[in-house]
């Protein structure tokens, strides 16, 4: 029996999913050029393994994994390497990237199978195959998937939880994956259950996706113990610790990982990606992206080659409307506004949201009135008001004592603040400042 009462606190922003919720997934045309950052995942960036002038085929490596918590980067199209240099990254920084001029006459047929059939492989071999395929969490965090498939031996895992909540407004890529490719999701779950050695799995899906729930329920394999669990529609239901609490009723303690609760959480897109890797032999070179917003001419759910520049993707959707004001990589709650449309789609890009001018008007920031709304909204029971005061004066050590590390930058506090204080943005800057201070400490 599963716990279904959800989690405490959180917010209810407008869903705004109607623009793409019922649009079937379609494939975009190859752009003229792709740009592949070597840093597309948590952990160490990949190390370059090509040079200018090299010819690459679809699926060839351009970057090797640099250690265990790292994955390789593969070319998403056949073409010629024309440059290796610093390039704008969707996170707002510059990253070393490989530019490939796509061959317009190539059939885009990959080289012979690069990933083995999974039947008969040992656990270690499956984990290695997933790493070699470059699979990362497709929910946005980009954590290497193979690491989660090999939890420490002193943390016995009893349940695999698949995150199909997709609580971020506007985004529907996971929704369409579940509705259109439910058998692929179940196949990925089968591979992960066998690798983890667990006998049961739960797919948590918010109740605002009835077609996805129906498709997953209809296609459950008869030989697997998989439960489809409808969840309360609330943000941030899809956050890992919130999902664990909603599904199991157990709270993951501060500073602890989900394995401490005996569970492993994987995004539904990652499950489908693992299935596709073992079905086709191809590494992760493309992903489903929701391109949406009231500032876009034709919203869509597209299969996009990794490395496609934002401007090329937006052009595929008819371009921007006259009142388009802001392009966001990700959703409006946790996504990042883009300053350069030459930044590429990475493995972790869940969606691109284009907001219209009336949705982005600048609000004046007022002093905190200590109303407590941010405390009521914070899903991990922090004191955002106190953290905001400390952030503005750079008192990072005290922010650490106030559990800044537990903040997941969900933006719930910023959303409810009547003074329009950009709390989440302050915390993001503070986390970066704290890392710099710790790195420079003797």
PADRENLO-690947 format. One line per 8 residues: number of its first residue (from 1); their letters; for each residue x, y, z of N, C-alpha, C. Coordinates in steps of 0.1 Angstrom, whole numbers. Each point is the difference from the previous one (the first is absolute). Example, Ala and Ser with C-alpha at 12.3 -4.5 7.8 and 13.67 -1.06 7.14 Angstrom:
1 = AS = 132 -57 78 -9 12 0 9 12 0  -4 11 -7 9 11 0 -8 11 8
***
This chain:
1 = XXXXXXXX = 9 -12 0 -9 12 0 9 12 0  -3 9 -9 9 12 -2 -7 12 7  9 9 4 -4 13 7 -3 10 -11  -12 6 0 -4 9 -11 -4 14 5  2 4 12 -5 13 5 9 11 -4  12 -3 -8 8 11 -4 10 5 10  4 12 -2 10 6 10 -6 14 5  6 4 10 -4 13 6 6 12 -7
9 = XXXXXXXX = -7 11 0 4 13 -6 -1 -2 -15  8 8 -7 -1 1 -15 -9 11 -4  -1 1 -13 -9 11 -6 -8 -6 -12  -9 8 -5 -8 -4 -12 1 11 -11  11 1 -7 0 10 -11 -8 -5 -11  -5 9 -9 -7 -4 -12 7 -10 -8  -7 -11 -4 7 -11 -7 5 4 -14  -9 7 -8 4 5 -13 5 -11 -9
17 = XXXXXXXX = -5 -13 2 4 -11 -8 -9 -2 -12  -11 7 -1 -10 -3 -11 6 3 -14  11 8 -1 5 4 -12 6 -13 -8  5 -9 8 7 -12 -6 -4 -13 5  -9 -1 10 -3 -12 7 -6 -11 -9  -7 5 -11 -6 -10 -9 7 0 -14  11 6 -1 8 0 -12 9 -12 -1  -2 -8 -10 9 -12 -1 14 4 -3
25 = XXXXXXXX = 9 -9 5 15 2 -2 3 -2 -15  8 10 -6 4 -2 -13 15 4 -1  7 -4 -10 14 1 -2 3 13 -8  10 8 5 4 12 -7 10 -4 -10  2 9 -10 10 -2 -10 14 3 5  10 -6 -5 13 3 4 4 14 -3  6 7 10 5 14 -3 13 -1 -8  4 12 -5 13 1 -8 12 -3 9
33 = XXXXXXXX = -1 3 12 12 -1 9 -5 -5 14  8 -8 7 -3 -3 14 12 3 8  -2 4 13 10 4 9 -1 -9 12  10 -8 4 -1 -9 10 10 4 12  -6 6 11 9 3 11 5 -13 7  12 0 4 5 -12 7 -5 -1 14  -7 11 5 -6 0 13 -15 0 -1  -6 -12 0 -14 -1 -1 -6 -9 11
41 = XXXXXXXX = 7 -2 11 -4 -9 11 6 4 13  -6 -4 11 7 2 13 12 -9 0  10 5 8 13 -7 1 10 6 -10  10 -7 -3 11 5 -8 -4 0 -15  3 11 -7 -3 1 -14 8 -11 -8  -5 -3 -12 7 -9 -8 13 6 -5  9 -9 -4 13 5 -6 0 -2 -15  5 10 -7 -1 1 -14 7 -12 -7
49 = XXXXXXXX = -6 -6 -10 7 -11 -7 -1 1 -15  -3 12 -5 0 3 -14 8 13 -3  3 3 -12 7 12 -4 -6 6 -12  3 13 -2 -5 7 -11 4 -7 -13  -10 -2 -9 2 -7 -13 -5 -14 0  -2 -6 12 -5 -14 1 -14 -1 -6  -2 -12 -6 -14 -3 -4 -6 -9 10  -12 3 5 -7 -8 10 -13 -5 -6
57 = XXXXXXXX = -4 -12 4 -13 -5 -4 -10 1 12  -12 -1 -3 -10 1 11 2 -11 10  2 4 13 3 -9 11 15 -1 3  9 6 -7 14 -1 3 3 9 12  10 -5 8 4 8 12 8 13 -5  -3 11 7 8 12 -2 7 3 14  -5 -6 11 6 1 13 -1 -12 8  11 -4 7 0 -12 8 -4 3 14
65 = XXXXXXXX = -6 -9 7 -3 2 14 13 1 8  1 10 9 11 3 8 -2 -5 15  0 -13 1 -2 -6 14 -14 -6 1  -3 -5 12 -12 -7 2 -12 9 0  0 12 6 -11 9 0 2 9 -12  -1 -6 -12 1 8 -12 -5 -10 -11  -4 6 -11 -5 -8 -12 6 6 -13  1 -8 -10 5 5 -13 -11 8 -7
73 = XXXXXXXX = 5 8 -9 -8 8 -9 1 -5 -14  -12 -2 -7 0 -6 -13 -6 10 -10  5 -1 -12 -5 9 -11 -15 -4 -3  -8 9 -1 -14 -3 -4 -3 1 -15  10 3 -8 -1 0 -14 13 -2 -7  -1 -6 -12 13 -1 -8 4 13 -6  13 2 0 6 12 -5 14 2 3  5 12 -1 14 3 2 2 10 12
81 = XXXXXXXX = 10 -4 8 4 9 11 7 12 -5  -6 12 2 5 12 -6 6 9 11  -2 -2 13 5 8 10 -1 -7 14  10 3 8 -1 -4 14 4 12 8  -10 6 7 3 13 7 -10 2 11  1 11 7 -9 4 10 -13 4 -7  -12 -3 6 -12 3 -7 -11 3 11  -10 8 -2 -10 3 10 -7 -13 4
89 = XXXXXXXX = -2 -2 13 -7 -11 6 -13 4 5  -11 -8 0 -13 4 5 0 4 14  10 -4 8 0 4 14 6 14 2  3 7 -11 5 14 1 15 2 0  7 -11 0 15 0 0 5 -3 -14  13 -1 -1 6 -4 -13 6 -14 3  -1 -9 -10 4 -14 1 8 -4 -12  10 -8 2 7 -6 -12 -10 -8 -8
97 = XXXXXXXX = 0 2 -13 -10 -7 -8 6 -4 -14  -6 -10 -6 4 -5 -13 -11 5 -10  4 7 -10 -9 5 -10 1 -10 -12  -11 -5 -5 -1 -9 -11 -9 6 -11  6 1 -12 -8 4 -12 -7 -13 -5  -13 0 1 -8 -12 -4 1 -2 -15  3 -12 -4 0 -4 -14 -15 -1 -5  -4 10 -9 -13 0 -5 -4 -12 -8
105 = XXXXXXXX = 10 -8 -5 -3 -11 -9 2 -13 7  4 0 13 2 -13 7 -14 -6 3  -1 -13 -1 -12 -7 4 -3 0 15  10 4 8 -1 0 15 -2 -14 5  6 -9 -6 -1 -14 5 12 -2 9  -2 -5 13 11 -2 9 9 -11 -4  12 0 6 9 -11 -2 -6 -13 6  5 -12 -3 -5 -12 6 -2 1 15
113 = XXXXXXXX = -10 -8 5 -4 0 14 11 2 10  -1 11 8 10 4 10 -3 -5 14  -13 -3 3 -4 -4 13 -5 -15 -1  5 -8 9 -4 -14 0 -14 -3 3  -5 -11 -4 -13 -5 5 1 -3 15  -10 3 7 1 -1 15 -2 -14 5  -7 -8 -7 -2 -14 5 13 -7 1  2 -6 12 12 -7 2 11 8 6
121 = XXXXXXXX = -1 13 0 11 8 6 -1 0 15  12 1 6 1 1 14 -5 14 5  -2 2 13 -4 13 5 11 11 -4  12 -4 2 11 10 -3 1 3 -15  -3 -10 -8 0 3 -15 -12 9 -4  -11 -2 6 -12 9 -3 4 14 4  5 2 13 4 13 5 10 6 -10  10 -7 -4 10 5 -9 -6 4 -14
129 = XXXXXXXX = -9 -8 -4 -7 3 -13 -8 13 1  -6 2 11 -8 12 2 9 13 0  12 -2 7 9 11 0 6 2 -14  4 -10 -7 5 1 -13 -9 7 -9  -13 -2 2 -11 7 -8 -2 14 3  6 5 11 -1 14 3 -13 4 6  -7 -10 7 -14 3 5 1 8 13  -7 10 1 -1 8 12 -15 3 4
137 = XXXXXXXX = -2 5 12 -14 3 4 -6 10 -10  -11 -3 -6 -6 9 -10 -10 9 6  -1 1 14 -9 9 6 5 14 2  13 2 -3 6 13 1 13 1 7  1 -9 10 12 0 9 12 -6 -8  -2 -9 -9 11 -6 -8 10 -8 8  -4 -7 11 9 -8 8 1 -13 -8  13 -5 -1 2 -13 -8 -8 -11 5
145 = XXXXXXXX = -8 -6 -9 -10 -10 4 7 -13 5  12 -4 -5 6 -12 4 4 0 15  3 12 5 4 0 14 -12 -4 9  -12 4 -4 -12 -4 8 -3 -14 -1  5 -7 -11 -3 -14 -2 10 -9 8  9 6 7 10 -7 8 1 6 13  -10 0 9 0 6 13 10 -7 9  5 7 11 9 -7 9 -6 -12 6
153 = XXXXXXXX = 9 -10 2 -5 -13 5 -6 0 14  4 10 8 -6 2 13 -13 7 1  -6 3 -12 -13 6 0 -9 -9 -9  -7 -10 6 -8 -9 -8 -12 7 -5  -3 -2 -13 -11 7 -7 -11 -10 -2  -12 5 4 -12 -8 -1 -10 4 -11  1 13 -4 -10 5 -9 7 10 -10  -4 -2 -13 3 10 -10 -11 9 -2
161 = XXXXXXXX = 2 13 1 -11 10 -2 4 8 -14  -10 0 -8 1 7 -13 -8 13 1  8 11 -3 -6 13 1 -7 4 -13  -13 0 1 -8 4 -12 -9 12 4  4 7 11 -8 11 5 -1 12 -10  12 4 -4 1 11 -9 -9 12 4  4 5 12 -8 11 7 3 14 -5  11 1 -7 4 14 -5 -10 4 -10
169 = XXXXXXXX = -5 13 1 -10 5 -10 6 0 -14  -9 -1 -9 2 0 -15 6 -13 -5  8 -7 7 7 -11 -6 -8 -13 -1  1 -7 -11 -8 -12 -3 8 -11 -6  13 1 -1 8 -10 -6 -2 -14 7  0 0 13 -1 -13 7 -15 -5 -2  -9 9 0 -14 -4 -2 -2 -7 -13  5 6 -11 -1 -6 -13 8 -13 -1
177 = XXXXXXXX = 11 -1 7 8 -13 0 -8 -11 6  -7 3 11 -8 -10 7 -12 -4 -9  -6 10 -6 -13 -2 -8 3 -8 -13  12 3 -6 2 -5 -13 10 -12 0  9 -1 10 9 -11 0 0 -7 14  -12 -5 4 -1 -6 13 8 -13 1  0 -8 -11 7 -13 0 15 3 1  5 10 -6 14 4 1 4 3 14
185 = XXXXXXXX = -9 8 7 2 3 14 1 -13 8  -9 -9 -2 0 -13 8 12 -8 -3  5 0 -12 12 -7 -4 12 5 8  1 14 0 11 6 8 -1 -4 15  -12 0 5 -2 -4 14 4 -14 2  -3 -9 -9 4 -14 1 15 -1 1  7 7 -8 15 0 0 5 5 14  -6 11 4 5 6 13 -3 -9 12
193 = XXXXXXXX = -12 -6 0 -4 -9 11 9 -12 1  4 -6 -11 9 -11 0 14 4 4  4 12 -4 13 4 3 1 4 15  -10 6 6 0 3 14 -4 -11 9  -5 -11 -6 -4 -11 8 -12 2 8  -10 9 -4 -12 2 7 -12 -7 -6  -10 -2 7 -12 -8 -5 -12 9 -2  1 13 4 -12 9 -2 5 14 -5
201 = XXXXXXXX = -9 6 -7 2 13 -5 -13 8 0  1 13 2 -11 9 0 2 11 -9  -10 3 -9 1 12 -9 -9 10 6  5 11 4 -8 11 6 -3 10 -11  -13 2 -3 -5 9 -10 -11 9 5  2 13 -2 -11 9 5 -13 -2 -7  -11 2 7 -13 -3 -4 -4 8 -13  7 10 -3 -4 9 -11 5 -7 -14
209 = XXXXXXXX = 4 -12 1 5 -7 -12 -8 -14 -1  -13 1 -2 -8 -13 0 4 -9 -11  3 6 -12 3 -9 -11 13 -7 2  10 6 6 12 -6 4 -2 -11 10  -8 2 10 -3 -10 10 -7 -12 -7  -9 3 -9 -7 -11 -6 9 -8 -9  9 6 -8 9 -7 -9 10 -8 8  5 5 11 10 -8 8 -7 -11 7
217 = XXXXXXXX = -13 2 5 -7 -11 7 -3 -11 -10  -4 3 -12 -4 -9 -10 11 -9 -5  12 5 1 12 -7 -6 9 -6 11  -4 -1 13 8 -5 10 4 -15 -3  12 -4 0 4 -14 -3 -6 -9 11  -5 -11 -4 -7 -9 10 10 -6 10  13 -1 -4 10 -7 9 7 10 9  -4 13 0 7 9 8 -10 7 10
225 = XXXXXXXX = 5 3 12 -8 7 10 2 15 -1  -8 6 -9 1 14 -3 -13 6 4  0 11 8 -12 7 4 0 14 -6  -11 4 -6 -2 13 -5 -7 8 11  7 10 5 -6 7 12 -3 15 -4  -13 3 -1 -4 14 -3 3 9 12  6 11 -2 5 9 10 -8 13 0  -1 7 12 -5 13 1 7 10 -9
233 = XXXXXXXX = -8 8 -7 6 10 -9 5 12 9  13 1 2 6 10 8 15 1 -3  5 13 0 14 2 -2 7 2 13  12 -6 2 8 -8 -10 -1 -15 3  -11 -6 -4 -3 -14 1 11 -9 -6  6 5 -11 10 -8 -6 14 0 6  2 9 10 13 0 7 2 -14 7  13 -5 -1 2 -13 4 -4 -3 15
241 = XXXXXXXX = 3 8 9 -4 -2 14 -15 1 2  -6 9 -7 -14 2 1 -8 -12 -6  6 -5 -11 -7 -12 -6 2 -12 9  11 -2 6 2 -11 10 -10 1 11  -2 12 6 -9 1 11 -14 -2 -5  -4 5 -12 -13 -2 -5 -3 -15 -3  10 -8 -4 -2 -14 -4 1 -9 12  9 2 9 3 -9 11 -4 5 13
249 = XXXXXXXX = -2 13 2 -3 5 13 13 3 8  12 -4 -5 12 1 7 7 13 -4  6 7 10 8 12 -3 14 -3 0  7 5 -11 14 -1 -1 7 11 8  8 -4 10 5 10 9 10 9 -7  2 12 7 9 10 -5 13 -6 -2  6 3 -12 13 -5 -3 1 -14 -5  -11 -7 0 0 -14 -4 -5 -2 -14
257 = XXXXXXXX = 4 -11 -6 -4 -3 -14 -12 -9 0  -8 -1 -11 -11 -9 0 3 -15 3  12 -4 -3 3 -14 4 -1 -3 15  1 11 8 -1 -2 14 -14 -5 4  -10 3 -9 -14 -4 2 -3 -13 -7  10 -6 -6 -2 -13 -7 -6 2 -14  1 11 -6 -6 2 -13 10 7 -10  -2 -2 -13 7 7 -10 -11 6 -9
265 = XXXXXXXX = 3 13 -3 -10 8 -8 7 2 -14  -8 -3 -10 5 3 -14 -12 7 -7  4 10 -9 -10 7 -8 -6 -9 -10  -12 2 -4 -7 -9 -10 7 1 -13  5 12 -4 8 2 -12 13 -9 0  6 -1 12 12 -8 1 -3 -15 -2  -12 -4 5 -4 -14 -2 -2 -3 -15  -6 10 -7 -2 -2 -14 13 0 -8
273 = XXXXXXXX = 9 9 5 13 1 -7 8 -13 1  0 -6 12 6 -13 2 -5 -11 -9  -14 0 -1 -6 -9 -9 4 2 -14  1 12 -5 4 3 -13 14 -4 -3  9 2 10 14 -3 -1 1 -15 -3  -7 -9 8 1 -14 -2 -8 -5 -12  -10 7 -4 -8 -4 -12 7 3 -13  7 12 -1 6 5 -12 15 -2 0
281 = XXXXXXXX = 6 0 11 14 0 1 6 14 -1  -8 10 -2 5 14 0 2 6 13  10 8 2 1 8 12 -10 11 1  0 8 11 -9 11 2 5 12 -9  -6 1 -11 4 11 -10 -12 9 -3  -12 -3 5 -11 9 -3 -10 -2 12  -8 10 2 -10 -1 11 -13 7 -4  -10 -3 7 -13 7 -2 0 13 8
289 = XXXXXXXX = -3 11 -7 0 14 6 -14 6 -3  -6 6 10 -11 8 -1 4 14 -4  -5 5 -11 3 14 -4 -13 7 0  -2 10 9 -13 5 2 0 14 6  -12 5 2 -1 14 6 -8 9 -9  -6 10 6 -8 10 -7 8 9 -9  13 -1 1 8 8 -9 6 -8 -12  -6 -12 -2 5 -8 -11 -11 -2 -10
297 = XXXXXXXX = 3 -1 -13 -10 -1 -10 -7 -14 0  8 -11 0 -6 -13 0 6 -9 10  -6 -1 12 6 -9 11 0 -14 -5  9 -8 5 1 -14 -4 8 -8 10  -2 -13 -1 9 -10 7 8 -7 -11  13 3 1 9 -5 -11 11 -9 5  4 -10 -9 12 -7 2 11 8 -6  10 4 9 10 10 -4 14 -6 1
305 = XXXXXXXX = 8 2 -10 14 -5 1 7 9 10  7 -7 10 7 7 10 11 9 -8  1 12 5 9 10 -7 -6 9 -9  -14 -1 -2 -7 9 -9 0 14 7  3 10 -7 0 14 6 -14 4 2  -2 9 10 -14 4 4 -6 7 -12  7 8 -7 -6 8 -11 -5 -9 -11  7 -11 -2 -4 -10 -11 -13 -7 5
313 = XXXXXXXX = 0 -4 13 -12 -6 5 -12 9 0  1 12 3 -11 10 0 -4 2 -14  9 0 -10 -4 2 -14 -8 -12 -4  3 -12 5 -8 -12 -4 -15 2 5  -2 8 10 -13 2 5 -7 13 -5  5 5 -11 -6 12 -6 6 13 5  10 -1 9 6 13 5 -8 6 12  5 11 4 -6 8 11 -11 9 -5
321 = XXXXXXXX = -10 2 9 -11 10 -3 5 14 2  -7 10 -4 4 14 1 2 4 15  -8 -6 9 1 4 14 8 -10 9  8 -8 -7 9 -9 8 10 8 8  2 -3 12 9 8 9 11 -8 6  -2 -13 3 10 -7 7 0 -15 -4  12 -5 -2 2 -14 -3 6 -7 12  -7 -11 5 5 -7 11 3 -14 -3
329 = XXXXXXXX = 12 -5 4 4 -14 -1 -5 -7 12  -10 -9 -1 -6 -6 11 -14 6 2  -6 -2 12 -13 6 3 2 14 6  -11 7 2 0 14 6 4 0 15  -2 -11 7 3 0 14 15 -2 3  6 -10 -8 14 -3 3 10 2 -12  -6 4 -11 8 2 -12 8 13 0  9 1 -10 9 11 -1 -3 8 -12
337 = XXXXXXXX = -2 14 1 -2 9 -11 13 0 -8  -2 0 -14 11 -1 -9 4 13 -6  13 3 1 5 13 -5 5 -2 -15  2 -13 -4 6 -2 -13 -7 -12 -6  -6 2 -11 -7 -11 -7 9 -9 -8  13 2 1 9 -9 -6 3 -12 10  -4 2 13 2 -11 9 -8 -13 -5  6 -11 2 -6 -13 -5 -9 -7 9
345 = XXXXXXXX = -8 -9 -5 -8 -9 8 10 -11 5  -1 -3 13 9 -10 6 -9 -12 4  7 -10 5 -8 -12 4 -10 3 11  3 10 8 -9 4 11 -11 10 -3  -1 4 -12 -10 10 -4 -14 -6 -1  -8 2 9 -14 -5 0 -9 8 -9  2 13 -1 -9 8 -8 6 14 -2  -6 6 -10 3 14 -2 -13 8 0
353 = XXXXXXXX = -1 10 9 -12 7 2 2 15 -4  -9 5 -9 1 14 -5 -11 7 7  3 10 8 -10 7 7 -3 13 -8  -13 4 0 -4 13 -6 3 11 9  0 12 -5 3 12 7 -8 2 13  -13 -2 -1 -9 2 11 3 -10 12  7 -11 -3 3 -10 10 14 3 7  7 10 -5 14 2 5 2 14 5
361 = XXXXXXXX = -11 7 3 2 14 5 8 0 13  9 10 1 9 1 11 -8 6 12  1 -7 11 -7 5 12 10 7 9  -4 10 7 8 7 10 2 -9 12  12 -1 5 4 -8 12 -2 9 12  -8 -5 10 -2 7 12 7 -7 12  1 6 11 6 -6 12 -8 -12 5  6 -10 6 -7 -11 5 -9 5 11
369 = XXXXXXXX = -13 -5 0 -10 4 10 -2 -11 11  8 -10 -1 0 -12 9 -14 -5 2  -6 -2 -12 -14 -6 0 0 -15 2  11 -6 -2 0 -15 2 -4 -8 -12  -4 6 -11 -5 -8 -11 10 -9 -6  13 4 0 10 -8 -5 3 -12 8  -2 1 14 1 -11 8 -11 -11 -2  -12 5 -3 -11 -9 -3 2 -7 -13
377 = XXXXXXXX = 7 7 -9 2 -6 -14 11 -10 -1  11 2 8 12 -8 -1 -3 -14 2  3 -9 -9 -3 -14 2 10 -8 9  11 7 2 10 -7 9 1 8 13  -10 8 3 -1 7 14 12 8 3  5 8 -9 11 9 3 -7 14 3  9 9 4 -5 14 3 6 9 -12  -7 1 -11 5 8 -11 2 14 3
385 = XXXXXXXX = -8 6 9 1 14 4 14 2 6  3 -8 10 13 1 6 12 -2 -10  -1 -11 -8 10 -2 -10 2 11 -9  -12 7 -4 1 11 -9 8 12 6  -3 2 13 7 11 7 15 -3 1  4 -12 2 14 -4 1 7 1 -14  -8 -4 -10 5 0 -14 4 14 -4  -8 10 3 2 13 -5 13 6 6
393 = XXXXXXXX = 5 -5 11 12 5 6 12 -10 -1  -3 -11 -7 11 -9 -2 5 -8 12  -9 -3 9 4 -7 12 -3 -15 -2  9 -6 -9 -2 -13 -5 1 -11 11  9 2 10 2 -9 11 -13 -2 8  -6 11 2 -13 0 8 -11 -7 -8  1 2 -14 -10 -6 -8 2 -15 0  12 -5 1 3 -14 1 -7 -5 13
401 = XXXXXXXX = 2 7 11 -7 -4 13 -15 0 -1  -5 8 -9 -15 1 -3 -4 -10 -10  9 -10 -4 -4 -11 -9 -2 5 -15  9 9 -4 -1 4 -14 2 -12 -10  8 -10 5 2 -12 -9 -13 -8 -3  -10 2 9 -12 -8 -2 -9 7 -10  3 13 -3 -9 7 -10 3 -6 -14  -11 -3 -7 1 -6 -13 -4 11 -11
409 = XXXXXXXX = 0 12 4 -3 11 -10 -12 -2 -8  -11 -5 7 -12 -2 -7 -8 12 -3  3 12 7 -6 12 -3 -14 3 6  -4 -10 9 -13 2 7 0 12 8  11 3 7 0 12 9 -1 13 -9  7 1 -11 0 11 -9 -15 2 -5  -6 -11 -3 -13 1 -6 -11 6 9  1 -3 13 -10 5 9 4 13 7
417 = XXXXXXXX = 12 5 -2 4 12 7 -7 13 -4  -8 6 8 -7 12 -3 9 12 -3  13 -1 5 9 11 -2 8 -1 -13  -2 -11 -7 7 -3 -13 15 -2 2  4 -5 12 14 -2 2 4 -13 -7  11 1 -8 4 -12 -8 8 -10 8  -7 -6 10 7 -8 9 8 -12 -6  -7 -7 -9 7 -11 -6 12 4 -8
425 = XXXXXXXX = 0 11 -6 12 5 -8 11 4 10  -4 6 12 10 3 10 7 -13 5  -8 -10 2 5 -13 5 10 -6 -10  -4 1 -13 9 -6 -10 13 7 0  0 13 1 13 7 0 7 -3 13  -7 -2 11 7 -3 12 6 -14 0  -6 -9 -6 6 -14 -1 13 1 -8  -1 8 -11 13 1 -8 11 7 8
433 = XXXXXXXX = -4 11 7 9 7 8 6 -9 11  -8 -8 6 5 -9 10 9 -11 -5  -3 -5 -12 10 -9 -7 13 6 -2  0 13 -5 12 7 -3 8 2 13  -7 4 11 7 2 13 6 -13 5  -7 -11 -1 5 -13 4 12 -4 -8  -1 2 -13 11 -4 -9 13 8 3  -1 12 4 11 9 2 6 -1 15
441 = XX = -8 -7 8 5 -1 14 12 -9 1  9 4 9 13 -8 1 -3 -14 6
***
